[in-house]
Amino acid sequence: MKITIIGTGYVGLVTGACLAEIGNDVFCVDVDARKIEILNSGGVPIHEPGLQELIARNRAAGRIQFSTDVEASVAHGDIQFIAVGTPPDEDGSADLSHVLDAAYSIGKHMTGFKVVVDKSTVPVGTAQRVGEVIREQLDARGVAANFSIVSNPEFLKEGAAVDDFMRPDRIVIGCDDDRHGAKAREMIKRLYAPFNRNHERMLYMDVRSAEFTKYAANAMLATRISFMNEMANLADRVGADIEAVRRGIGSDPRIGYDFLYAGCGYGGSCFPKDVQALIRTAAESGQHLHILESVERVNEQQKQVLVGKIVKRLGEDLTGRRFAVWGLAFKPNTDDMRAASSRVLVAALLARGASVVAHDPVAMGEARRVFAIDFADQPEVLERLSYVDEPRQAVAGADALVIVTEWKAFKSPDFSYLKTQLKTPLIFDGRNLYDPPTLAEQGIEYYGIGRPEIA
Ligand code: UGA
């Protein structure tokens, strides 16, 4: 099938590459000429395991192309995917300007029937607005072409995006209940049929419910994390081990094991943004989302939890102290620093006079960029943040090691070596990577999240 993907961010690129892989003819368009240039010279503007190879293979086979030519992109695809960003507005609601720009371009150039698929995460009611923008343009041009809007939210996780797309748990498809909607539904059904594997993955529903499903899913997952973080903080106080509690409750199939890991807070481009956007949507319709407001508040506090433990152990004034920080990305297998807990931690340590030596396997370039922005008006403070290529180099002479992201490379370090390198054998672990008794045996003082302190 002939497919157009508007937007070459995470969702757009992964969608385009995976749809090309199963044999479709994919045209990816972006207004950002720099991104298109990178893609056309064989690069990929984001770090995502497996994506570069997938794109290279499909480019070589002539199944995927990249362009800034909007008119050509509209002409190409019978199905037009809108996969552009929906960043938060100042008040937390989703900024739909890119989505509506895409709708405008489609309406301005289309001549025959198109299925327009909203893949961006958009508030309930956006499909209707997209349809209105397209209709306005068609009317202005006096063109009588038809179209149907489908909501098909994406549930992929960064770092596992290609696999999530290729082997989905479910494919949510919201269609209109009219003649064009039925035609759109048939086309989308055919497009996604190869992903069904051993049983039907497609869930059909009305457009508004599909739009809502995406927000409700992320809100539920964020709620589980904030719940566990709150339980972990209580475990700290009452001397229980949140890891044992996690196993104890996860074994109940009604609860399940996934997304119950306590830590130093969730980050990324989705949970913080989508929780806020849902709170805004509710407020606009006169409803207070009490649970989600708490989820967000608990997460903001949780990003400070390591700082609290460090200050409790070493005192408020950290002048002259040096901290090794392992992990800067908001989670492993990505270089994404958006809303990363490391940003809060590093800022708090620097503000208390400490210096920080950081290492991340892939996010250091991105970290340099975002910290330069975060500290644009405090260059003298930023001087106390440095980066090293190897985790080992960070710990040499440090007062403590702080772990923020659970990269595999950090999971089983040589503790006796660490002990010889650290000025004081002290580890603050924001992702509960290690076993407290093992560290106690090694003579390392260890502070996890909701883990018992073993002297
Ligand atoms: C999330 C959802 O998991 C995807 O299903 C969704 O498609 C995506 O948002 C989106 O809306 O586009 P993502 O933001 O890539 O995916 O990352 P997650 O793996 O969900 O992790 C989010 C954050 O939660 C990370 O900071 C992670 O460290 C934290 N987390 C996750 C925990 O603190 N504990 C857990 O048990 C799980």
Residues whose N, C-alpha, C, O or C-beta is under 5 A from the ligand:
A	BS01	UGA	E154 F155 L156 K157 E158 I225 F259 L260 Y261 G263 G265 Y266 G267 G268 S269 C270 F271 F330 K331
